[in-house]
Amino acid sequence: MSSQAEDQRRANQAAFWNEKQAKANSDKELAAVWHDACRMLARQADKDGRPPLWGPLAQHLHNFFQQHAG
C-alpha cells in the first residue's frame, strides 16, 4: 500500500472510531468501542502481514482482569 493510501486509511479509521466514541453514551459503551477498535487493529495486522497483535491484546486483558478480579 502506498504511503498516501496508508495515510488515507489511517485518517478514515480515525474518523470512524472518533464518531463511535462520540456516540457512546456510557463507559460501558465506550469500553465496547475500544474493544472493537483493538480487535480491528489485530485483524488488520494479520491482513497486512505484520507481527500479530492478539498476544499483546490478550496480555493487556489478562492484566486488567488480574488487577480488578479482587
N, C-alpha and C positions, 0 to 999 in steps of 0.2 A: 504494500500500500504506500502510495506517495506521501511525502510529508504533509502536503496540502490536504490530501484526503484524510490523513490521520488527524490533523488539526480539526478538520470539519467534523469528523466522527466524535472527537472529544467534546467539541462545542455542542453538538447535538445531544450527547449523553448528559452533559452538564445541565442543559436546558430542561431535558426530560426529568432528571432527578430533582432539580430545583423546583419544578412545578409539582412533583409528587410531594416534596417536603412541605410546600406552601399549602397544599390541600389537606395535609394531615391535621386532624382535629384533636389529637391526644398524643401523649407519649407512647401509648400502645401502637397507634397507627404509625407514628414516626419510627418506632423500632422496626415495624414491618417493612417500611420503606428502605431503611438501611440494610436490613437482612436481605431484601430482594436485590438491592444495589450491589452488595458484596457477592452474592451468588452470580449476578450478571458478570462481575469482574472475573470471577473464577472461570465461568464458561467461556468468556472472551479470551482469556489466557490460553485455555485449551485450544480454542479455534485458531488462535494466532500462532500456535506452536511455541509459546513462551513457557517458562517454568510454571508448573502447576501452583495454584493458589489455594487449593482445597485443604491441604495440610495446615498452612498458616491460619486459615479461617477456622478450621476445626480447633486448633490450639487456642485461639482467642476465645472461642465459645466455651471451651473447656475451662479456661482460666476464669471467665465470667461466672460459670457455674460454681466452681470451687469457691470463689470469693463470696457468693451470695447464697450458698446452699445451707448455711447455718452450721 
